[in-house]
Amino acid sequence: MENKEYFVHESSYVDEPSKIGKGTKIWHFSHIMGNSEIGENCNIGQNVVISPDVKLGNNVKIQNNVSVYTGVICEDDVFLGPSCVFTNVINPRSFISRKDEYKQTLIKKGASIGANATIVCGHNIGRYAFVGAGSVVTKDIPDYALVVGNPAKIKYYVCECSEKMNFVDNKFTCPKCGKEYCFVDNEVRRS
């Protein structure tokens, strides 16, 4: 289905009401469920499900085989790698309805989640954070942190351009993009 504002492949479904921004592309075998909001210039890969009430900012890239469940909010410029996984209930049982217990998961601006990573609901992923492939997130991830493992732990911090930060006297200037950061009160901040 082609629209003046956005593109939907003919094999995909968009339920109404949904809000889809200009320039967004929705590829093969995907399903956008009602009451979801997708920003401008997003790319929704093959076999993606966007559940009701999900909110995606502008320029969000979702790779193939991702289900974004109710309770997930992605701010602008978020990258969701192939087959990454979200949950929305911490104690699911098939015989108990827990729709009133969905927990919110916030993926902040510029964050990237690697292939096959699992994000347990109720946690926030910080601005420009990077969740390594296959990692399991079981707690909040701070801004600019690169985390790996099960459970995911901070390995180091990365610049907005993803260059590894090496702090000297709690300061870092990125050799690739020139952005400046400081490490204060156990947090990375732009200078």
Z-matrix of the N, CA and C atoms (Angstrom, degrees):
N
C 1 1.457
C 2 1.522 1 108.58
N 3 1.317 2 116.16 1 124.34
C 4 1.450 3 118.93 2 178.18
C 5 1.524 4 108.73 3 -110.19
N 6 1.293 5 114.02 4 141.93
C 7 1.441 6 123.28 5 -176.83
C 8 1.526 7 106.04 6 -130.95
N 9 1.291 8 118.91 7 154.65
C 10 1.459 9 121.51 8 178.59
C 11 1.529 10 111.71 9 -59.18
N 12 1.297 11 115.71 10 -32.57
C 13 1.463 12 121.12 11 -173.22
C 14 1.525 13 113.97 12 -92.76
N 15 1.339 14 117.74 13 -35.13
C 16 1.469 15 121.62 14 -175.02
C 17 1.524 16 109.83 15 -150.35
N 18 1.349 17 116.27 16 168.50
C 19 1.462 18 121.54 17 -177.75
C 20 1.527 19 109.87 18 -116.87
N 21 1.346 20 116.00 19 135.48
C 22 1.461 21 122.59 20 173.44
C 23 1.527 22 107.12 21 -129.38
N 24 1.332 23 116.70 22 121.91
C 25 1.465 24 120.09 23 177.75
C 26 1.527 25 109.88 24 -61.13
N 27 1.318 26 116.92 25 146.72
C 28 1.467 27 121.56 26 -175.20
C 29 1.530 28 113.61 27 -62.12
N 30 1.328 29 118.82 28 -18.67
C 31 1.472 30 121.31 29 179.20
C 32 1.527 31 112.54 30 -87.16
N 33 1.324 32 118.02 31 -3.14
C 34 1.464 33 121.75 32 -177.37
C 35 1.515 34 111.58 33 -102.01
N 36 1.334 35 115.23 34 162.01
C 37 1.456 36 122.37 35 -179.62
C 38 1.523 37 110.01 36 -121.43
N 39 1.323 38 115.16 37 138.82
C 40 1.464 39 121.98 38 173.25
C 41 1.516 40 106.85 39 -125.20
N 42 1.333 41 116.81 40 113.11
C 43 1.459 42 121.43 41 179.06
C 44 1.518 43 109.85 42 -83.58
N 45 1.315 44 115.71 43 148.23
C 46 1.464 45 121.48 44 177.16
C 47 1.519 46 109.60 45 -100.54
N 48 1.326 47 117.84 46 148.34
C 49 1.452 48 125.41 47 -4.23
C 50 1.532 49 110.78 48 -83.74
N 51 1.304 50 116.25 49 139.13
C 52 1.461 51 123.92 50 174.05
C 53 1.515 52 107.38 51 -139.16
N 54 1.314 53 115.63 52 152.31
C 55 1.459 54 120.24 53 178.12
C 56 1.523 55 107.04 54 -117.85
N 57 1.332 56 116.83 55 120.53
C 58 1.458 57 122.15 56 -178.50
C 59 1.519 58 108.35 57 -126.23
N 60 1.331 59 115.65 58 126.80
C 61 1.454 60 121.18 59 -174.97
C 62 1.519 61 114.34 60 -79.42
N 63 1.308 62 114.26 61 161.72
C 64 1.458 63 123.84 62 -178.96
C 65 1.532 64 110.36 63 -59.00
N 66 1.321 65 115.75 64 137.43
C 67 1.453 66 121.55 65 175.24
C 68 1.517 67 115.10 66 82.87
N 69 1.329 68 117.94 67 -1.38
C 70 1.465 69 121.56 68 179.94
C 71 1.525 70 109.61 69 -75.17
N 72 1.345 71 115.40 70 145.81
C 73 1.466 72 121.58 71 177.60
C 74 1.518 73 108.87 72 -124.24
N 75 1.334 74 115.51 73 130.27
C 76 1.466 75 122.81 74 179.14
C 77 1.524 76 106.40 75 -118.95
N 78 1.347 77 115.76 76 116.41
C 79 1.453 78 120.65 77 -171.22
C 80 1.520 79 112.81 78 -93.67
N 81 1.313 80 118.08 79 -167.01
C 82 1.465 81 126.85 80 -167.79
C 83 1.527 82 114.26 81 -54.00
N 84 1.316 83 115.56 82 139.58
C 85 1.464 84 125.52 83 168.30
C 86 1.531 85 114.22 84 57.12
N 87 1.310 86 117.31 85 31.25
C 88 1.463 87 121.16 86 178.81
C 89 1.519 88 110.67 87 -100.83
N 90 1.330 89 115.51 88 159.24
C 91 1.462 90 120.98 89 -178.30
C 92 1.525 91 108.66 90 -134.51
N 93 1.314 92 115.55 91 117.81
C 94 1.462 93 122.67 92 175.73
C 95 1.522 94 105.82 93 -102.56
N 96 1.327 95 116.21 94 113.59
C 97 1.463 96 120.70 95 -175.68
C 98 1.530 97 110.88 96 -87.27
N 99 1.324 98 115.56 97 161.07
C 100 1.457 99 122.34 98 -175.12
C 101 1.518 100 114.21 99 -57.60
N 102 1.320 101 114.47 100 151.59
C 103 1.464 102 124.18 101 178.45
C 104 1.514 103 113.72 102 67.03
N 105 1.331 104 117.55 103 15.35
C 106 1.460 105 119.28 104 174.68
C 107 1.520 106 108.92 105 -90.70
N 108 1.339 107 115.25 106 155.76
C 109 1.463 108 121.15 107 179.38
C 110 1.517 109 108.58 108 -126.85
N 111 1.321 110 116.06 109 124.69
C 112 1.456 111 122.47 110 179.18
C 113 1.523 112 107.03 111 -121.85
N 114 1.323 113 116.39 112 128.33
C 115 1.458 114 121.42 113 -176.54
C 116 1.523 115 113.04 114 -74.56
N 117 1.313 116 114.81 115 -167.43
C 118 1.462 117 122.07 116 -178.93
C 119 1.521 118 111.24 117 -81.58
N 120 1.339 119 114.81 118 150.69
C 121 1.465 120 123.30 119 173.87
C 122 1.521 121 114.33 120 55.49
N 123 1.316 122 116.66 121 34.34
C 124 1.461 123 121.30 122 175.33
C 125 1.524 124 109.25 123 -86.83
N 126 1.320 125 116.32 124 157.28
C 127 1.458 126 121.49 125 175.45
C 128 1.519 127 107.68 126 -127.05
N 129 1.325 128 116.55 127 113.19
C 130 1.454 129 123.30 128 -178.30
C 131 1.528 130 106.66 129 -104.96
N 132 1.331 131 116.96 130 112.06
C 133 1.456 132 121.83 131 -174.34
C 134 1.517 133 114.25 132 -70.80
N 135 1.317 134 115.10 133 -169.70
C 136 1.462 135 122.35 134 -178.88
C 137 1.519 136 111.57 135 -72.42
N 138 1.338 137 116.06 136 141.25
C 139 1.464 138 123.05 137 173.99
C 140 1.537 139 112.57 138 59.84
N 141 1.315 140 115.64 139 45.63
C 142 1.465 141 122.30 140 178.58
C 143 1.525 142 108.56 141 -106.76
N 144 1.330 143 116.20 142 139.00
C 145 1.460 144 121.76 143 173.88
C 146 1.523 145 108.10 144 -115.69
N 147 1.326 146 115.84 145 127.41
C 148 1.457 147 122.49 146 173.48
C 149 1.525 148 105.42 147 -111.15
N 150 1.325 149 116.87 148 111.60
C 151 1.466 150 122.05 149 -175.21
C 152 1.522 151 111.84 150 -77.58
N 153 1.349 152 117.13 151 167.34
C 154 1.460 153 120.46 152 179.82
C 155 1.532 154 112.51 153 -56.25
N 156 1.315 155 114.97 154 143.12
C 157 1.463 156 124.08 155 174.61
C 158 1.522 157 114.46 156 70.67
N 159 1.324 158 119.52 157 6.57
C 160 1.462 159 121.97 158 174.07
C 161 1.522 160 108.10 159 -70.80
N 162 1.325 161 116.04 160 143.35
C 163 1.461 162 121.33 161 177.67
C 164 1.530 163 109.07 162 -123.61
N 165 1.330 164 115.13 163 124.78
C 166 1.462 165 121.70 164 176.13
C 167 1.516 166 108.24 165 -117.73
N 168 1.330 167 116.55 166 132.11
C 169 1.461 168 121.02 167 177.70
C 170 1.519 169 111.31 168 -75.15
N 171 1.321 170 116.12 169 -163.18
C 172 1.460 171 122.20 170 179.24
C 173 1.525 172 110.39 171 -81.21
N 174 1.332 173 115.16 172 148.83
C 175 1.467 174 122.81 173 173.72
C 176 1.529 175 113.16 174 61.22
N 177 1.322 176 117.62 175 32.57
C 178 1.463 177 122.01 176 175.99
C 179 1.524 178 107.80 177 -83.66
N 180 1.329 179 116.16 178 133.16
C 181 1.465 180 121.99 179 179.00
C 182 1.524 181 108.25 180 -113.38
N 183 1.334 182 115.93 181 120.18
C 184 1.461 183 121.15 182 178.39
C 185 1.518 184 108.15 183 -117.17
N 186 1.309 185 116.69 184 118.37
C 187 1.458 186 122.09 185 -179.44
C 188 1.534 187 110.39 186 -77.90
N 189 1.312 188 117.33 187 179.55
C 190 1.464 189 122.94 188 -173.84
C 191 1.527 190 113.22 189 -63.61
N 192 1.337 191 115.00 190 149.17
C 193 1.473 192 123.72 191 170.03
C 194 1.529 193 113.75 192 65.73
N 195 1.308 194 117.42 193 41.68
C 196 1.467 195 121.50 194 177.80
C 197 1.523 196 108.92 195 -115.28
N 198 1.336 197 116.31 196 132.75
C 199 1.464 198 122.08 197 171.91
C 200 1.518 199 107.98 198 -108.06
N 201 1.325 200 115.45 199 118.33
C 202 1.461 201 121.14 200 -179.96
C 203 1.523 202 106.39 201 -103.27
N 204 1.336 203 115.59 202 104.83
C 205 1.454 204 121.37 203 -170.52
C 206 1.524 205 113.18 204 -85.81
N 207 1.331 206 115.20 205 159.59
C 208 1.459 207 122.22 206 176.13
C 209 1.517 208 109.26 207 -50.50
N 210 1.328 209 115.22 208 132.41
C 211 1.458 210 121.02 209 -177.76
C 212 1.516 211 112.75 210 108.85
N 213 1.343 212 116.69 211 -14.97
C 214 1.466 213 120.44 212 -179.95
C 215 1.524 214 109.62 213 -90.74
N 216 1.332 215 114.78 214 133.66
C 217 1.462 216 122.28 215 174.81
C 218 1.522 217 106.79 216 -126.55
N 219 1.327 218 116.75 217 126.23
C 220 1.459 219 122.23 218 175.57
C 221 1.521 220 108.17 219 -113.20
N 222 1.327 221 116.16 220 122.94
C 223 1.453 222 119.88 221 175.50
C 224 1.530 223 109.40 222 -76.27
N 225 1.330 224 117.79 223 -174.50
C 226 1.463 225 122.71 224 -177.84
C 227 1.532 226 111.82 225 -60.38
N 228 1.334 227 115.34 226 149.49
C 229 1.469 228 124.15 227 169.89
C 230 1.527 229 114.34 228 64.09
N 231 1.310 230 118.26 229 26.67
C 232 1.466 231 122.22 230 178.28
C 233 1.529 232 109.31 231 -84.15
N 234 1.341 233 115.78 232 143.05
C 235 1.458 234 122.67 233 176.30
C 236 1.524 235 108.58 234 -117.31
N 237 1.333 236 117.10 235 124.81
C 238 1.463 237 122.80 236 176.46
C 239 1.518 238 107.58 237 -113.75
N 240 1.334 239 116.70 238 112.04
C 241 1.459 240 122.33 239 -175.48
C 242 1.513 241 113.17 240 -70.93
N 243 1.338 242 116.61 241 167.78
C 244 1.457 243 121.77 242 -176.50
C 245 1.524 244 112.70 243 -56.26
N 246 1.311 245 115.00 244 132.66
C 247 1.467 246 123.13 245 174.04
C 248 1.525 247 114.36 246 59.94
N 249 1.332 248 118.27 247 21.44
C 250 1.469 249 117.84 248 172.93
C 251 1.531 250 107.92 249 -68.80
N 252 1.332 251 116.11 250 157.24
C 253 1.460 252 121.38 251 -169.27
C 254 1.523 253 110.64 252 -126.64
N 255 1.321 254 115.93 253 135.28
C 256 1.463 255 122.26 254 171.69
C 257 1.521 256 108.66 255 -113.97
N 258 1.321 257 116.24 256 151.42
C 259 1.461 258 120.69 257 169.08
C 260 1.522 259 106.84 258 -118.75
N 261 1.332 260 117.42 259 166.37
C 262 1.469 261 118.64 260 175.04
C 263 1.530 262 112.96 261 -136.33
N 264 1.331 263 116.83 262 -1.23
C 265 1.469 264 122.18 263 175.36
C 266 1.518 265 106.85 264 -134.40
N 267 1.344 266 116.92 265 136.57
C 268 1.470 267 118.31 266 -176.77
C 269 1.526 268 113.58 267 -85.59
N 270 1.322 269 117.75 268 -15.43
C 271 1.466 270 120.30 269 -178.13
C 272 1.532 271 111.05 270 -137.78
N 273 1.328 272 117.91 271 63.33
C 274 1.474 273 120.05 272 -174.39
C 275 1.529 274 113.04 273 -70.42
N 276 1.304 275 114.44 274 143.85
C 277 1.469 276 123.90 275 170.01
C 278 1.517 277 106.33 276 -139.44
N 279 1.321 278 117.58 277 136.80
C 280 1.463 279 119.95 278 -177.42
C 281 1.524 280 111.86 279 -66.86
N 282 1.319 281 117.85 280 -24.40
C 283 1.456 282 121.34 281 -175.42
C 284 1.534 283 113.35 282 -97.86
N 285 1.355 284 117.25 283 4.72
C 286 1.470 285 121.41 284 177.32
C 287 1.519 286 108.28 285 -126.61
N 288 1.345 287 117.18 286 124.33
C 289 1.457 288 121.26 287 176.46
C 290 1.528 289 108.73 288 -79.21
N 291 1.330 290 115.84 289 124.43
C 292 1.467 291 120.62 290 -178.90
C 293 1.530 292 111.22 291 -124.88
N 294 1.340 293 116.38 292 28.74
C 295 1.459 294 119.59 293 -178.57
C 296 1.524 295 112.60 294 -61.32
N 297 1.327 296 116.84 295 -25.02
C 298 1.469 297 119.96 296 178.09
C 299 1.528 298 111.54 297 -83.06
N 300 1.337 299 117.46 298 1.09
C 301 1.461 300 121.88 299 -179.62
C 302 1.528 301 112.75 300 -112.08
N 303 1.350 302 117.83 301 9.82
C 304 1.462 303 119.98 302 179.58
C 305 1.526 304 109.79 303 -55.74
N 306 1.312 305 115.82 304 137.88
C 307 1.462 306 121.57 305 177.87
C 308 1.531 307 109.08 306 -107.34
N 309 1.315 308 115.70 307 143.05
C 310 1.459 309 120.85 308 -179.42
C 311 1.529 310 110.67 309 -79.16
N 312 1.319 311 115.14 310 141.62
C 313 1.462 312 123.37 311 172.35
C 314 1.516 313 106.80 312 -125.29
N 315 1.328 314 116.32 313 121.69
C 316 1.463 315 121.65 314 -177.85
C 317 1.529 316 109.20 315 -109.71
N 318 1.326 317 115.60 316 121.60
C 319 1.460 318 122.02 317 175.07
C 320 1.529 319 105.19 318 -104.64
N 321 1.320 320 116.56 319 110.93
C 322 1.463 321 120.52 320 -172.46
C 323 1.527 322 112.65 321 -81.21
N 324 1.319 323 114.26 322 166.79
C 325 1.468 324 123.92 323 -173.87
C 326 1.528 325 112.51 324 -45.19
N 327 1.343 326 114.87 325 129.05
C 328 1.456 327 121.46 326 171.76
C 329 1.512 328 116.20 327 78.77
N 330 1.327 329 118.40 328 -0.21
C 331 1.468 330 120.38 329 -178.25
C 332 1.526 331 110.70 330 -71.72
N 333 1.338 332 115.77 331 151.32
C 334 1.463 333 122.65 332 177.46
C 335 1.517 334 109.59 333 -125.24
N 336 1.324 335 115.57 334 135.55
C 337 1.464 336 121.34 335 177.42
C 338 1.519 337 106.87 336 -118.70
N 339 1.333 338 116.38 337 123.25
C 340 1.458 339 122.08 338 -175.46
C 341 1.519 340 113.39 339 -74.62
N 342 1.321 341 114.61 340 168.87
C 343 1.465 342 122.83 341 -179.14
C 344 1.522 343 111.28 342 -56.67
N 345 1.319 344 115.63 343 137.31
C 346 1.466 345 123.67 344 175.42
C 347 1.522 346 114.68 345 62.77
N 348 1.314 347 118.81 346 13.71
C 349 1.465 348 120.73 347 174.56
C 350 1.525 349 108.62 348 -72.40
N 351 1.333 350 116.07 349 151.56
C 352 1.463 351 121.89 350 177.25
C 353 1.522 352 108.37 351 -117.89
N 354 1.328 353 116.37 352 129.10
C 355 1.457 354 122.24 353 179.02
C 356 1.524 355 107.27 354 -112.27
N 357 1.337 356 116.38 355 107.72
C 358 1.458 357 120.95 356 177.74
C 359 1.529 358 107.46 357 -72.88
N 360 1.317 359 116.71 358 134.98
C 361 1.459 360 122.17 359 -172.71
C 362 1.530 361 113.14 360 -60.85
N 363 1.326 362 114.20 361 158.29
C 364 1.456 363 121.14 362 176.42
C 365 1.510 364 114.23 363 88.80
N 366 1.337 365 117.13 364 8.71
C 367 1.465 366 120.46 365 -177.92
C 368 1.525 367 109.77 366 -121.49
N 369 1.325 368 115.53 367 152.48
C 370 1.453 369 121.81 368 178.53
C 371 1.516 370 109.85 369 -105.23
N 372 1.318 371 115.41 370 140.89
C 373 1.462 372 122.42 371 173.98
C 374 1.528 373 105.49 372 -105.63
N 375 1.341 374 117.02 373 120.87
C 376 1.462 375 122.01 374 -173.30
C 377 1.519 376 114.99 375 -67.29
N 378 1.314 377 114.38 376 169.56
C 379 1.466 378 122.40 377 178.78
C 380 1.527 379 110.09 378 -59.23
N 381 1.320 380 115.93 379 129.83
C 382 1.462 381 124.49 380 177.02
C 383 1.528 382 113.63 381 58.11
N 384 1.324 383 117.06 382 17.90
C 385 1.459 384 120.46 383 174.82
C 386 1.524 385 108.99 384 -69.02
N 387 1.325 386 115.47 385 162.33
C 388 1.459 387 121.13 386 -179.25
C 389 1.518 388 108.52 387 -135.04
N 390 1.326 389 116.56 388 117.06
C 391 1.463 390 122.51 389 178.25
C 392 1.527 391 106.75 390 -99.00
N 393 1.331 392 116.61 391 115.45
C 394 1.454 393 121.40 392 -176.73
C 395 1.521 394 112.93 393 -65.22
N 396 1.316 395 116.24 394 155.76
C 397 1.461 396 122.84 395 -179.75
C 398 1.524 397 110.86 396 -54.45
N 399 1.311 398 116.14 397 134.44
C 400 1.460 399 122.03 398 176.42
C 401 1.517 400 115.44 399 77.61
N 402 1.315 401 118.37 400 -0.23
C 403 1.467 402 121.25 401 -178.66
C 404 1.524 403 110.99 402 -72.83
N 405 1.335 404 115.80 403 156.76
C 406 1.463 405 121.96 404 177.76
C 407 1.523 406 108.11 405 -120.79
N 408 1.340 407 115.90 406 111.69
C 409 1.466 408 121.76 407 -177.11
C 410 1.523 409 109.20 408 -88.36
N 411 1.345 410 116.19 409 119.33
C 412 1.467 411 122.17 410 -178.49
C 413 1.521 412 112.10 411 -122.08
N 414 1.343 413 117.06 412 7.74
C 415 1.469 414 121.30 413 177.05
C 416 1.525 415 108.37 414 -156.65
N 417 1.327 416 116.82 415 170.91
C 418 1.462 417 120.93 416 178.81
C 419 1.527 418 110.28 417 -60.45
N 420 1.331 419 115.56 418 144.29
C 421 1.464 420 122.01 419 177.75
C 422 1.529 421 107.19 420 -112.58
N 423 1.337 422 117.63 421 125.61
C 424 1.468 423 119.53 422 -177.84
C 425 1.527 424 113.47 423 -70.83
N 426 1.326 425 115.29 424 163.69
C 427 1.458 426 121.86 425 175.82
C 428 1.524 427 109.96 426 -53.19
N 429 1.321 428 116.18 427 139.12
C 430 1.469 429 125.26 428 173.45
C 431 1.531 430 114.99 429 67.67
N 432 1.319 431 119.23 430 1.69
C 433 1.468 432 120.93 431 -178.43
C 434 1.519 433 110.66 432 -77.32
N 435 1.323 434 116.28 433 138.83
C 436 1.454 435 122.07 434 169.25
C 437 1.517 436 106.10 435 -103.21
N 438 1.336 437 115.84 436 121.37
C 439 1.460 438 120.44 437 -177.10
C 440 1.524 439 110.17 438 -119.81
N 441 1.336 440 115.67 439 146.40
C 442 1.461 441 121.90 440 176.91
C 443 1.514 442 109.02 441 -143.27
N 444 1.326 443 116.05 442 158.87
C 445 1.451 444 122.10 443 171.08
C 446 1.514 445 114.23 444 101.40
N 447 1.347 446 113.71 445 -178.88
C 448 1.459 447 122.95 446 178.17
C 449 1.523 448 108.70 447 -133.88
N 450 1.342 449 116.71 448 104.64
C 451 1.471 450 127.70 449 -1.65
C 452 1.531 451 110.97 450 -74.13
N 453 1.318 452 115.81 451 156.26
C 454 1.465 453 121.43 452 -178.56
C 455 1.521 454 110.84 453 -63.49
N 456 1.332 455 115.10 454 132.19
C 457 1.471 456 121.76 455 177.98
C 458 1.515 457 108.95 456 -129.51
N 459 1.333 458 115.35 457 151.39
C 460 1.461 459 120.33 458 -179.50
C 461 1.528 460 109.45 459 -67.52
N 462 1.336 461 115.08 460 126.05
C 463 1.469 462 121.21 461 175.72
C 464 1.526 463 109.56 462 -96.38
N 465 1.331 464 116.12 463 -43.30
C 466 1.457 465 123.35 464 175.08
C 467 1.523 466 107.50 465 -168.63
N 468 1.324 467 117.27 466 -173.56
C 469 1.464 468 122.43 467 178.91
C 470 1.522 469 109.10 468 -112.70
N 471 1.352 470 115.72 469 152.94
C 472 1.460 471 121.20 470 -178.84
C 473 1.521 472 111.10 471 -127.89
N 474 1.315 473 114.46 472 149.47
C 475 1.461 474 123.06 473 175.74
C 476 1.531 475 109.36 474 -69.70
N 477 1.307 476 116.79 475 167.66
C 478 1.463 477 121.13 476 174.85
C 479 1.527 478 111.00 477 -57.60
N 480 1.327 479 117.67 478 -28.06
C 481 1.467 480 121.02 479 178.35
C 482 1.530 481 111.38 480 -88.05
N 483 1.321 482 117.08 481 1.04
C 484 1.471 483 127.76 482 176.48
C 485 1.521 484 114.74 483 83.32
N 486 1.323 485 118.21 484 9.00
C 487 1.464 486 121.94 485 174.98
C 488 1.536 487 109.23 486 -70.66
N 489 1.336 488 117.09 487 138.33
C 490 1.464 489 122.22 488 178.59
C 491 1.523 490 109.88 489 -63.76
N 492 1.345 491 115.40 490 134.33
C 493 1.462 492 120.55 491 178.68
C 494 1.527 493 110.18 492 -90.14
N 495 1.327 494 115.24 493 132.99
C 496 1.463 495 122.42 494 172.60
C 497 1.524 496 106.76 495 -122.13
N 498 1.329 497 116.69 496 101.65
C 499 1.456 498 121.26 497 -175.22
C 500 1.520 499 111.14 498 -77.99
N 501 1.334 500 115.57 499 136.15
C 502 1.457 501 123.34 500 172.26
C 503 1.517 502 105.72 501 -123.92
N 504 1.346 503 116.23 502 120.45
C 505 1.475 504 121.21 503 -174.93
C 506 1.523 505 111.09 504 53.09
N 507 1.338 506 115.69 505 41.49
C 508 1.461 507 123.61 506 178.02
C 509 1.528 508 113.89 507 63.02
N 510 1.353 509 117.17 508 23.40
C 511 1.459 510 121.47 509 177.70
C 512 1.521 511 109.56 510 -130.99
N 513 1.341 512 114.77 511 150.09
C 514 1.462 513 120.62 512 177.79
C 515 1.516 514 108.80 513 -146.85
N 516 1.330 515 115.99 514 132.75
C 517 1.458 516 122.40 515 171.21
C 518 1.518 517 106.58 516 -117.50
N 519 1.303 518 116.69 517 124.21
C 520 1.458 519 121.00 518 -176.12
C 521 1.529 520 110.19 519 -70.35
N 522 1.342 521 116.76 520 125.75
C 523 1.468 522 119.26 521 178.78
C 524 1.529 523 113.06 522 -71.75
N 525 1.335 524 117.79 523 -16.76
C 526 1.468 525 121.16 524 -178.60
C 527 1.522 526 112.42 525 -88.18
N 528 1.366 527 116.22 526 -47.55
C 529 1.471 528 118.81 527 -173.26
C 530 1.528 529 113.51 528 -116.43
N 531 1.338 530 118.06 529 -10.89
C 532 1.460 531 121.27 530 176.77
C 533 1.519 532 115.78 531 84.67
N 534 1.330 533 118.45 532 -1.44
C 535 1.466 534 119.85 533 178.95
C 536 1.532 535 109.69 534 -66.93
N 537 1.337 536 115.23 535 146.59
C 538 1.464 537 121.26 536 -177.31
C 539 1.518 538 110.32 537 -113.98
N 540 1.321 539 115.22 538 141.65
C 541 1.459 540 122.69 539 -177.24
C 542 1.518 541 109.71 540 -135.29
N 543 1.327 542 114.75 541 159.88
C 544 1.459 543 120.42 542 171.01
C 545 1.527 544 108.24 543 -135.58
N 546 1.328 545 114.17 544 155.48
C 547 1.467 546 121.63 545 179.68
C 548 1.521 547 106.18 546 -111.82
N 549 1.354 548 116.18 547 106.45
C 550 1.462 549 121.94 548 -174.67
C 551 1.527 550 108.81 549 -132.75
N 552 1.332 551 116.19 550 133.97
C 553 1.471 552 120.93 551 177.53
C 554 1.524 553 111.38 552 52.21
N 555 1.330 554 116.16 553 41.88
C 556 1.461 555 122.51 554 177.82
C 557 1.527 556 113.24 555 64.53
N 558 1.331 557 117.27 556 25.18
C 559 1.459 558 122.84 557 178.69
C 560 1.519 559 110.16 558 -132.59
N 561 1.336 560 115.12 559 146.53
C 562 1.456 561 120.64 560 172.84
C 563 1.521 562 108.05 561 -92.84
N 564 1.327 563 115.62 562 131.94
C 565 1.467 564 120.96 563 179.31
C 566 1.523 565 109.79 564 -134.37
N 567 1.333 566 115.99 565 148.89
C 568 1.471 567 119.79 566 172.22
C 569 1.507 568 108.25 567 -70.96
N 570 1.337 569 115.97 568 138.33
C 571 1.475 570 120.79 569 178.03
C 572 1.512 571 110.19 570 -83.69
